Amino acid sequence: MTLACWNYDRTRALMDGSVKPEGIELRYENLFPADNFPRMMRDREFEAAELGLTFYLATLHLDDPPFVAIPVYPIRLFCHSAIYVNTNSGIQEPKDLIGKRTGEFFLYGHDAGTWSKGILSDHYGVPIDSYSNFIGGVDHPTPPLDWYPLKPPSHLSVQHIGTKTTLDAMLDAGEIDALFSALVPASLRRKSKNVRRLFPDFETAERAYFKQTGIFPIQHIVAIRKDIYQQYPWVARSLYNAFKEARDHAYAMYRHQSANMHRMFMIPWITQHCLEMQELLGDDWFPYGLDRNRESLNTFLRYYQEQGLTNRRFTPEQLFVPETMDD
């Protein structure tokens, strides 16, 4: 069985074979998500794969949805840090986004963008329909996604920027005023004077958000081809258990390193960061399953509907196969 997933600390034991799913000879394809998604969505190339939550939800609108999913979340990301602005745009605080031109990585409704826009609406009074939307590649031109099954909502202004420019170039030049992106744009990485984050002290904002909501935003799930699941339904639980065991290997590594001043890592002061993170998020700070993630999932599903990505209000139970929801 082939699994397409990136090289994360919480999945590394699956990738290197330290953890083996019961009854499955697993071939782990180490693929960056943006490379994996079209191959899974368009070509069904893998038996299982990491998928963005919004991409998986889009497939549930098809007459015969091609995938099922398990409640494993390879990526979680606080999204205050995923909003970038042009320094000459007049944007000083979130409400200044109203009436502006915003860009979004890949498509209208990618995972980090859905979270960012929802948080801005819920917590900062920035309506979803109060800015125009430009979509495309961040650092490299990207054509429209011919393999994505849904169209942008017709009542919103959404325009693809084409294949001769990038959202990063437009943000740096002031052709758009802000950018929602899970990828950090090159202009910020090279310290362009024209680009900064909307929340310069994003860590403080994200910690405050967690204290208020208890949400550590879920971005990705693990999908299994439905034909595989129908033929071998037990693979869902086997993979779920293996992902949990691999994540527990990562937990154990961090606990071991805490007793050794984290000397494995070349990041100074990481010990203090890990202590603060664990104090806020707890010992099981990257939980899988349904119950402990219900609030995060319900909030994302509400945002998904409010932003015009569906006319259906999904429930968390509709996303996952039942044998993986009993933890």
Secondary structure as UniProt FT lines:
FT   STRAND          2..5
FT   TURN            9..11
FT   HELIX           12..15
FT   TURN            16..17
FT   TURN            22..23
FT   STRAND          27..30
FT   HELIX           33..41
FT   TURN            42..43
FT   STRAND          48..52
FT   HELIX           53..59
FT   TURN            60..61
FT   STRAND          67..70
FT   HELIX           80..82
FT   STRAND          83..86
FT   TURN            87..90
FT   HELIX           94..97
FT   TURN            98..99
FT   STRAND          101..105
FT   TURN            108..109
FT   HELIX           111..124
FT   TURN            128..129
FT   STRAND          132..136
FT   TURN            146..147
FT   TURN            154..155
FT   STRAND          158..160
FT   HELIX           167..173
FT   STRAND          178..180
FT   HELIX           186..189
FT   TURN            190..191
FT   TURN            193..194
FT   STRAND          195..197
FT   TURN            200..201
FT   HELIX           202..213
FT   STRAND          220..225
FT   HELIX           226..231
FT   HELIX           234..258
FT   TURN            259..264
FT   TURN            268..269
FT   HELIX           270..281
FT   HELIX           291..293
FT   HELIX           294..306
FT   TURN            307..308
FT   HELIX           316..318
FT   HELIX           322..324
//
